Amino acid sequence: MTTDPGQVISTAQAIRDALAEDGRADPSVMLFAEGVRDPNGFWGTLANLEQVFGRDRMIEMPVAENGLVGIAIGAAMAGKRPVISLQRVEFALLALEQLANNAAKGHYASNGLHKVPLVVRLVVGRGWGQGPAHSQSLETMFAMFPGFKVIMPTHPADAKGMLAAAVRDDNPVIVIEHRWCHYVEGHVPDGDYEAPIDGPKVVQPGSDVTIVGSSYMTLEAERAGKVLAEQGVSAEVIDLRVIRPLNMDLIRESVAKTGRLVVVDTGFKMLGIGAEIVSQLVESGIAFAAPPARLGLPDHPTPSSRGLIGDYYPDAQRIVEAVGGVVGLDAGKVDAAKKAIEVARGDLPVDVPDQYFKGPF
C-alpha cells in the first residue's frame, strides 16, 4: 500500500506502509506475530501484508513467547531482520530473559562478532476493562538494558519513518505503540521514508513552560498547551519519541529558556522516564524558576473498573493543573482551561479515546 505525498493517513496505516516498503526492498525482513493472519490485522498494522511477504516470511507465533523470541534472535544473528509484534507489552515479560540477556547483550558479549537486527513491537494502552495485567506501559524497564534502543512514536510520520529506521538498524530496537495512537492521523511521506532515531522534537513552541510528553501523553500535552494559550500561558510541548538513547539536548535548551518543566509519563511516575529527565537536568545545574512537576501513573496496579480509573491516568486537565502550579497561574484561569477541556470532551467515557486526538496533526 502506498500513499500520495503528504496524504493524511493513520498511524496504523503508516506502520503497515513502513513494513511493506522494507518487506519489498529486503528479503531478509520477516514478520513474527501472535495473530499475524488475524482478520483484524494487528490493529490494521499487518493487514494484507502476506501479499508482500508471502507465507514463508510471515510467521504465526504460538503462545510461547520465550521460545519464539529466542528463535527470532537466532534468525537475526544468522542474517535475517525479524520484526516481532506482540499484542500486549506484558507478553514480552515472558521473553524477558531472551530479550535482556541475548538480544540486548549479543553484540557486546560476542565482542562485536554478532549483530542482532531485531525489532520488537509492543502495544500499550488502556480501555476494555483490561486491568492490572494488560494496561501497563513498561518502557522504562526495557530502557534499563544497555544494547536496546527504545522508541515511542506518537504521530504517523514518526511511526513510519522511525519503524523503517528500526528495521534497518543492526541493533535490537523496542518499539512501544499506544493503541490510542494507532488511529491518529497526519501527513506521511509516500514510499521509502526513514526518520532518524535521534530523540525529542518540539511539536508546539512556547516560552513560559516546557511540557515533555511521550506517546499518547504528548497528545494530551498538546491539548493542554492549546487551552493554556487561551489563558495567556505559552507552553512549549516536546514529544520525547526516543526513550533510549535519551538525548537531553533539546529538553535542556527548552528548560533553559522557559525555566519551568512539567513531564508526563505514559507509565508509572515512580522510577519513570520523567524522573530520569528531572534528575539529569538537576545534575546539569540548570536554573529552575520553579520546582519541576512530574505526572504519571500512581504507585498502584491499574483498576479494571471504569468507575475507578477516572483519576488514574494523567490527562490534559491534570497537565493544566500542574502547569498552573509551576507558572503560578491564577486559579480562575486554571479552572477556565480545565472547563474548556471538559466541555469539549462531553460525556465520553474515560476509557474511550477522544476524537479530538484523531488529527490530522
C-alpha positions in Angstrom: 0.0 0.0 0.0 1.4 3.4 -0.9 0.1 6.9 -0.3 0.4 10.2 -2.2 3.0 12.6 -1.0 1.5 14.4 2.0 -1.6 12.3 2.1 -3.2 12.1 5.6 -3.2 8.5 6.9 -3.4 6.9 10.3 -0.6 5.7 12.4 -1.7 2.1 11.9 -1.5 2.6 8.1 1.8 4.3 8.4 3.2 1.4 10.3 1.9 -1.0 7.7 3.4 1.1 4.9 6.8 1.0 6.6 6.7 -2.8 6.9 5.5 -3.2 3.3 8.3 -0.9 2.0 11.0 -2.8 3.9 9.5 -6.2 3.0 9.6 -5.4 -0.7 13.1 -4.0 -0.6 14.8 -6.5 1.7 14.1 -10.3 1.5 15.7 -10.7 4.9 12.9 -8.9 6.7 10.5 -11.4 8.4 7.3 -10.8 10.4 6.5 -12.8 13.6 3.3 -12.3 15.5 0.6 -13.9 17.5 -2.4 -13.4 15.2 -0.3 -12.4 12.2 -3.2 -13.6 10.0 -6.0 -12.4 12.2 -8.7 -10.6 10.2 -8.1 -7.5 12.5 -4.5 -7.4 11.2 -3.0 -6.4 14.5 -5.0 -3.2 14.7 -4.6 -2.8 10.9 -0.8 -2.7 11.0 -0.3 -6.1 9.4 -3.4 -6.1 7.2 -2.8 -7.9 3.9 1.0 -7.9 4.3 1.0 -11.6 3.3 0.8 -10.2 -0.3 4.2 -8.6 0.2 5.9 -11.1 2.5 4.4 -14.4 1.4 3.7 -17.2 3.9 7.4 -18.1 4.3 8.3 -14.6 5.7 5.1 -14.0 7.7 5.1 -16.5 10.6 2.3 -17.2 13.1 3.7 -17.4 16.6 2.3 -19.9 19.1 1.7 -18.6 22.6 5.2 -19.4 23.7 6.9 -16.0 23.7 10.3 -17.0 25.3 10.9 -19.7 22.7 9.8 -17.7 19.7 11.7 -14.6 20.7 14.7 -16.9 21.0 14.2 -18.2 17.5 13.9 -14.7 16.2 17.1 -13.6 18.0 18.9 -16.6 16.4 17.5 -15.6 13.0 18.7 -12.1 13.5 22.2 -13.3 14.3 22.1 -15.5 11.2 21.4 -12.6 8.9 17.7 -12.1 8.9 15.8 -9.0 10.1 12.9 -10.2 12.2 10.1 -7.9 13.3 8.1 -9.4 16.3 4.7 -7.9 17.0 3.2 -8.7 20.4 -0.4 -7.8 21.2 0.4 -6.6 24.7 3.6 -5.3 26.3 3.1 -7.8 29.1 3.6 -10.7 26.7 7.2 -9.6 26.4 7.7 -10.3 30.1 7.5 -14.0 29.3 10.5 -13.5 27.0 12.4 -11.0 29.1 15.4 -13.3 29.7 15.8 -13.8 26.0 15.5 -10.0 25.3 17.6 -8.8 28.2 20.4 -11.4 28.1 20.6 -12.4 24.5 19.2 -9.6 22.3 20.5 -6.6 24.2 23.9 -8.1 25.0 24.6 -10.2 21.9 26.8 -7.7 20.2 28.7 -6.8 23.3 29.1 -10.3 24.6 30.4 -11.5 21.3 33.0 -8.7 21.1 31.2 -7.3 18.0 31.1 -10.7 16.2 27.3 -10.9 16.2 24.7 -8.3 15.2 21.1 -8.6 16.4 19.0 -6.6 13.9 15.7 -7.4 15.8 12.6 -5.2 16.1 10.1 -5.9 18.9 6.8 -4.1 18.6 4.9 -3.9 21.9 1.4 -2.5 22.3 0.4 -0.5 25.3 -2.7 1.5 26.2 -6.0 1.2 28.0 -9.7 0.5 27.7 -11.8 -2.5 27.6 -11.5 -3.1 31.3 -8.2 -4.8 30.9 -7.0 -4.0 34.4 -3.6 -4.6 36.0 -2.2 -7.3 33.7 -2.9 -5.7 30.3 -2.8 -2.0 30.7 0.8 -1.3 31.7 3.4 0.9 30.0 6.8 -0.6 30.7 9.1 1.5 28.5 11.4 2.3 31.5 12.0 -1.3 32.2 13.3 -2.0 28.7 15.3 1.2 28.7 17.2 -0.1 31.6 19.2 -2.5 29.5 22.3 -1.2 27.6 22.2 -2.5 24.0 18.5 -1.7 23.4 17.1 1.3 21.6 13.6 2.1 22.8 11.2 4.3 20.8 7.7 5.5 21.4 6.3 7.3 18.2 3.2 9.4 18.6 2.4 10.8 15.2 2.0 8.8 11.9 5.1 10.3 10.1 7.3 9.3 13.0 5.7 5.9 13.3 6.5 5.2 9.6 10.0 6.7 9.5 11.3 5.5 12.8 10.0 2.0 12.3 11.8 1.9 8.9 15.0 3.0 10.7 14.4 0.4 13.4 14.1 -2.4 10.8 17.4 -1.3 9.2 19.3 -0.9 12.4 21.8 -3.6 13.3 20.9 -3.4 16.9 17.7 -4.5 18.7 15.0 -1.8 18.8 12.0 -1.9 21.1 9.0 -0.1 19.5 6.3 0.7 22.0 3.0 1.7 20.4 0.0 3.1 22.2 -3.3 1.7 20.9 -4.9 5.1 21.0 -2.1 6.4 18.8 -2.9 3.8 16.1 -5.9 5.8 14.8 -4.2 9.3 15.0 -3.9 10.8 11.5 -1.3 13.0 10.0 0.7 13.8 6.8 3.1 11.0 6.0 5.6 10.9 3.1 5.0 8.4 0.4 7.2 5.5 -0.5 10.5 4.7 1.2 10.8 7.0 4.2 13.2 6.8 7.1 13.3 9.1 10.1 16.4 9.1 12.3 16.1 7.7 15.9 17.6 10.9 17.2 15.5 12.0 20.2 12.9 14.6 21.1 11.3 17.2 18.9 9.2 20.3 19.6 5.6 19.9 18.5 4.3 23.2 19.9 6.7 26.1 20.5 6.4 28.2 23.7 8.3 30.4 26.1 6.7 30.1 29.6 6.9 26.4 30.5 8.3 23.2 28.9 5.9 20.2 28.8 7.6 16.9 27.9 5.3 14.0 26.9 5.8 10.6 25.5 3.5 8.6 23.1 -0.2 9.3 23.9 0.7 11.7 26.7 2.2 14.0 24.0 -1.3 14.4 22.6 -2.8 15.2 26.0 0.1 17.7 26.5 -0.7 19.4 23.1 -4.3 19.8 24.1 -3.3 21.3 27.4 -1.0 23.6 25.6 -3.7 25.0 23.4 -6.2 25.8 26.2 -3.4 27.3 28.3 -2.6 29.6 25.4 -6.1 31.0 25.7 -5.3 31.9 29.3 -2.0 33.6 28.4 0.4 30.8 29.1 2.8 29.9 26.3 3.7 26.2 26.7 6.5 24.5 24.7 5.4 20.9 24.1 8.1 18.3 23.4 7.5 14.8 22.1 10.1 12.6 23.7 9.9 10.0 20.8 13.1 8.1 21.9 13.4 6.7 25.5 16.9 5.2 24.9 19.3 6.6 24.0 17.9 9.6 25.9 19.0 12.8 24.2 18.6 15.6 26.6 20.0 18.5 24.4 16.6 19.8 23.2 14.9 19.5 26.6 17.8 21.2 28.3 17.7 24.1 25.8 13.9 24.5 26.2 14.1 24.5 30.0 17.0 26.9 30.0 14.6 29.2 28.0 11.4 28.7 30.0 12.8 27.9 33.5 9.9 25.6 34.1 9.2 22.0 33.4 6.3 19.5 33.5 7.0 15.9 32.5 4.1 13.5 31.7 4.8 9.8 31.8 2.8 7.2 29.9 3.9 4.7 32.6 4.4 4.9 36.3 5.6 8.2 37.9 7.9 6.4 40.4 11.1 5.5 38.7 9.7 6.7 35.4 11.3 8.4 32.4 10.2 11.7 33.9 12.3 11.1 37.0 15.3 10.5 34.8 14.8 13.7 32.9 14.4 15.8 36.0 17.4 14.1 37.6 19.7 14.8 34.6 18.6 18.4 34.4 19.3 18.9 38.1 22.7 17.3 37.8 23.5 19.6 34.9 23.0 22.6 37.2 20.2 24.2 35.2 18.4 27.1 36.9 14.8 26.4 37.5 12.4 29.3 38.1 10.1 26.9 39.9 10.3 23.2 41.1 9.6 20.8 38.2 6.4 18.8 38.2 6.0 15.1 37.3 2.9 13.3 36.2 2.5 9.6 35.6 0.5 6.5 36.8 0.2 6.3 40.6 2.1 3.6 42.6 -0.8 1.2 42.2 -1.9 -1.5 39.7 -4.4 -0.5 37.1 -8.0 -0.9 38.2 -10.3 -2.9 35.9 -13.5 -0.9 36.6 -14.3 2.2 34.6 -15.5 3.8 37.8 -12.1 3.5 39.4 -9.8 4.8 36.6 -11.1 8.4 36.4 -8.2 9.7 38.5 -5.7 7.0 37.5 -4.4 8.3 34.1 -2.8 11.7 33.6 -4.8 13.8 31.1 -4.9 17.3 29.7 -6.8 18.7 32.7 -4.2 17.3 35.2 -1.5 18.7 32.9 -3.2 22.1 33.1 -3.3 21.9 36.9 0.4 21.0 37.0 1.4 23.8 34.7 -0.7 26.2 36.6 1.2 25.4 39.8 4.6 25.7 38.1 3.9 29.1 36.4 1.7 30.5 39.2 -1.4 30.8 37.1 -4.5 32.3 38.7 -6.8 29.6 40.0 -9.7 31.1 38.0 -7.7 30.7 34.8 -6.8 27.2 35.6 -10.4 26.4 36.2 -11.4 28.0 32.9 -8.8 26.0 31.0 -10.0 22.8 32.6 -13.6 23.6 31.9 -12.8 24.1 28.2 -11.4 20.6 28.1 -14.4 19.2 30.0 -16.9 20.8 27.6 -15.0 19.6 24.5 -14.9 16.1 25.8 -18.5 16.0 26.8 -19.8 12.8 28.4 -17.4 10.5 26.6 -16.3 7.6 29.0 -12.8 7.8 30.4 -11.7 4.6 28.7 -12.7 5.7 25.2 -10.3 7.7 23.1 -11.4 11.3 22.4 -11.9 12.1 18.7 -10.1 15.3 19.4 -6.9 13.4 19.2 -7.6 11.8 15.8 -6.0 14.6 13.9 -4.7 15.3 11.4 -1.7 16.6 13.3 
